[in-house]
Amino acid sequence: MMAPSDMTGKVALVTGAAAGLGQATAIRLAEVGASVAIVDIADAGLAETAKAIEALGCAVLVLPLDLSNRANCRAVVEQTVAKFGRLDALCSVAGVMLVGETADYSDHDWDLTLAVNLTAPFVLARAAIPHLLEAKGAIVNVTSCAAFQGQAYFAAYCATKSGLTNMTKALAMEFQHQPIRVNAVAPGGMMTGLAAGMAKIMHLDQSLIGKIPSARPELCEIEDVAECVAFLATDAARGYHGSCVQIDAGVTAG
């Protein structure tokens, strides 16, 4: 896979940018010249990401908003375009992973997982598409290897990631003859803050050790996945449309 192409003069919107993959993706896009709007609920992490982007000489717009609120999803697109005058790439990286036994799983955790992992990427895309068509831009959705295999105690997470993967393909079919590209990246386990908290579920079933992606030794490097997300967001990936690139060290190979 080639490196991202030059994004000088272009604008990317990256969600989940306070830490982990979202942060690495935002910084990588700035490294190739993009102005970046960064979204997250974690103020301190956003400030850290913004500082790194500014150190690269790129403009940054900090948007500390909760994407479980649909109005906020629309607002981040509006504010990005108001600030920079355009939008070339939407990278929906933000996600929540709330694990638990299905019989005891709360309505709150189910609703929040769907809101952040599935509804937010849709509402963001709906708001961004007119601007991306004008810019001949791209959407990149971050799904998961959980989209392709069932994982105990992850029913909500698996459902949203499967839905997001197929939503990506549906959008690609809808816009296959228009100047926009829509793709997804499906990482395996990465040592992010999202995955680091999964040790708490081991008491539910010790047999899960070695089966849950984040508990396996074959962890993916965050920087490698960020490179792929950034690549798909740029013109270097002009041949990709409707693809879901799996980076999971072979977890879903068989």
C-alpha positions in Angstrom: 0.0 0.0 0.0 1.3 3.4 -1.0 1.7 6.3 1.4 -1.0 9.1 1.6 -0.7 11.7 -1.1 -0.1 15.4 -0.5 -3.0 17.0 1.2 -1.7 20.6 1.2 -4.6 22.9 0.8 -7.1 20.2 1.7 -9.1 19.6 4.8 -9.8 16.4 6.8 -12.3 15.8 9.6 -11.2 13.1 12.1 -13.4 11.8 14.9 -12.1 10.1 18.0 -9.0 12.2 17.7 -8.1 12.6 21.3 -6.2 9.3 21.5 -5.3 6.1 19.9 -6.1 5.5 16.2 -8.0 8.8 15.8 -5.1 10.8 17.2 -2.6 9.0 15.0 -4.7 9.4 11.9 -5.2 13.2 12.5 -1.4 13.6 12.9 -0.6 11.5 9.9 -2.9 13.6 7.7 -1.3 16.8 9.0 2.1 15.3 8.2 1.0 15.2 4.5 -0.2 18.8 4.7 -3.9 18.7 5.6 -5.7 21.2 7.8 -7.5 19.0 10.3 -10.7 19.3 12.3 -10.5 17.0 15.3 -13.5 15.8 17.3 -13.7 14.0 20.7 -15.2 14.3 24.1 -11.8 14.3 25.8 -10.6 17.8 26.0 -7.0 17.0 27.3 -6.4 14.5 24.5 -7.7 16.9 21.9 -5.3 19.6 23.1 -2.4 17.1 22.8 -3.4 16.2 19.3 -3.9 19.9 18.3 -0.4 20.7 19.7 1.1 18.0 17.5 -0.7 19.2 14.4 0.3 22.8 15.0 3.9 21.7 15.5 3.8 20.4 11.9 2.7 23.8 10.7 -0.8 22.8 9.9 -4.1 24.5 10.9 -6.3 22.7 13.3 -9.9 23.1 14.5 -10.7 21.6 17.9 -14.3 20.4 18.4 -14.9 18.9 21.8 -18.3 17.5 21.1 -20.2 14.3 22.0 -21.1 12.5 18.7 -23.8 10.4 20.4 -25.9 13.6 19.8 -27.0 13.8 16.2 -27.0 17.6 16.3 -23.4 17.6 17.2 -22.6 15.4 14.2 -24.2 17.9 11.9 -22.5 20.8 13.8 -18.9 19.4 13.4 -19.3 19.3 9.6 -20.9 22.8 9.5 -18.1 24.2 11.7 -15.4 22.6 9.7 -16.6 24.0 6.4 -17.2 27.4 8.0 -13.7 27.4 9.3 -11.8 26.1 6.3 -14.2 26.6 3.4 -14.1 23.0 2.2 -14.0 19.4 3.3 -12.0 16.8 1.5 -12.0 13.8 3.8 -14.2 12.5 6.6 -12.6 9.9 8.8 -15.0 8.3 11.3 -12.7 6.7 13.8 -14.6 7.4 17.1 -16.0 4.3 18.7 -17.2 2.8 22.0 -16.8 -0.8 23.2 -19.0 -1.6 26.1 -18.9 -5.2 27.0 -21.1 -7.4 29.1 -23.4 -10.4 29.4 -26.4 -10.0 27.1 -29.0 -10.8 29.7 -27.7 -7.9 31.9 -26.8 -5.5 29.1 -28.4 -2.1 29.8 -30.5 -0.1 27.4 -28.1 2.8 28.0 -25.0 0.8 26.8 -26.8 -0.6 23.8 -28.1 2.9 22.7 -24.8 4.6 23.3 -22.9 1.9 21.3 -25.3 2.3 18.3 -25.3 6.1 18.6 -21.5 6.4 18.5 -20.5 3.5 16.3 -23.2 3.4 13.7 -25.6 6.4 13.8 -22.8 9.0 14.1 -20.9 7.9 11.0 -24.2 7.9 9.0 -25.2 11.4 10.2 -21.7 12.7 9.6 -21.6 11.2 6.1 -25.1 12.6 5.3 -23.9 16.1 6.3 -20.5 15.8 4.6 -21.4 14.3 1.3 -22.5 17.5 -0.5 -19.1 19.1 0.4 -17.1 15.9 -0.4 -18.8 15.7 -3.8 -17.7 19.2 -4.5 -14.2 18.5 -3.4 -14.0 15.0 -5.0 -13.2 13.7 -1.6 -13.5 10.6 0.5 -15.1 8.9 3.5 -13.2 6.4 5.5 -15.1 4.5 8.2 -13.2 2.5 10.9 -15.0 -0.8 11.5 -13.3 -3.8 13.2 -12.5 -7.5 12.7 -15.5 -7.9 15.0 -17.6 -7.2 11.9 -16.6 -10.6 10.5 -16.7 -12.9 13.5 -18.8 -13.2 16.6 -17.2 -12.4 19.9 -18.8 -13.4 23.3 -20.0 -10.4 25.4 -19.6 -8.0 22.4 -23.0 -8.3 20.8 -23.6 -4.6 20.6 -20.1 -3.8 19.3 -20.2 -6.6 16.7 -23.6 -5.5 15.5 -22.5 -1.9 15.0 -19.3 -2.8 13.3 -21.0 -5.3 10.9 -23.6 -2.6 10.2 -21.0 0.1 9.5 -19.1 -2.2 7.2 -22.2 -2.9 5.1 -23.3 0.7 5.3 -19.9 1.7 3.8 -20.5 -0.7 0.9 -24.1 0.6 0.4 -22.8 4.2 0.2 -20.2 3.1 -2.3 -22.8 1.6 -4.5 -25.0 4.7 -4.2 -22.2 7.0 -5.2 -20.3 4.7 -7.6 -20.8 7.1 -10.5 -20.1 10.3 -8.6 -16.9 12.0 -7.6 -16.6 10.6 -4.0 -14.9 7.5 -2.6 -16.2 5.5 0.4 -14.1 2.9 2.1 -13.5 1.2 5.4 -10.7 -0.1 7.5 -11.2 -3.1 9.8 -8.4 -3.3 12.4 -7.8 -6.2 14.7 -6.7 -5.7 18.2 -4.6 -2.6 18.9 -3.3 -1.5 22.3 -5.5 1.6 22.5 -7.3 3.0 25.5 -10.5 1.4 24.1 -9.0 -2.1 24.1 -6.9 -1.8 27.2 -10.1 -1.8 29.4 -11.2 -5.2 28.2 -9.3 -7.1 30.8 -12.2 -6.4 33.1 -14.4 -8.9 31.3 -12.0 -11.9 31.8 -13.8 -12.7 35.0 -16.9 -13.5 33.0 -15.2 -16.3 31.1 -11.5 -17.3 31.3 -11.8 -19.1 28.0 -11.9 -15.7 26.3 -8.2 -15.2 27.0 -6.5 -15.5 23.6 -9.9 -15.3 21.7 -10.6 -11.6 22.0 -8.5 -9.6 19.5 -7.0 -7.3 22.1 -5.9 -10.2 24.3 -4.0 -11.9 21.5 -0.3 -11.5 20.9 -0.9 -10.5 17.3 -1.7 -6.9 18.0 -1.7 -4.4 15.2 0.4 -1.3 15.4 -1.7 1.8 15.7 0.6 3.7 13.3 0.1 1.0 10.6 -3.6 1.3 10.8 -3.5 5.1 10.8 -1.3 5.0 7.7 -4.1 2.9 5.9 -6.9 5.3 7.1 -4.9 8.3 5.9 -4.0 6.6 2.6 -7.7 5.9 1.8 -8.6 9.5 2.7 -6.3 10.9 0.0 -6.1 10.8 -3.8 -3.4 8.1 -3.6 -6.3 5.7 -3.1 -8.2 6.8 -6.2 -8.7 3.1 -7.2 -10.4 2.2 -3.9 -14.2 2.4 -3.6 -16.4 0.2 -1.5 -13.4 -1.6 0.0 -12.9 -2.8 3.5 -9.2 -3.2 4.2 -8.6 -5.7 7.0 -5.5 -5.2 9.2 -5.8 -7.9 11.8 -2.7 -10.0 11.6 -4.7 -12.8 10.1 -7.3 -13.0 12.9 -10.2 -13.3 10.4 -8.3 -15.3 7.7 -9.8 -18.6 8.6 
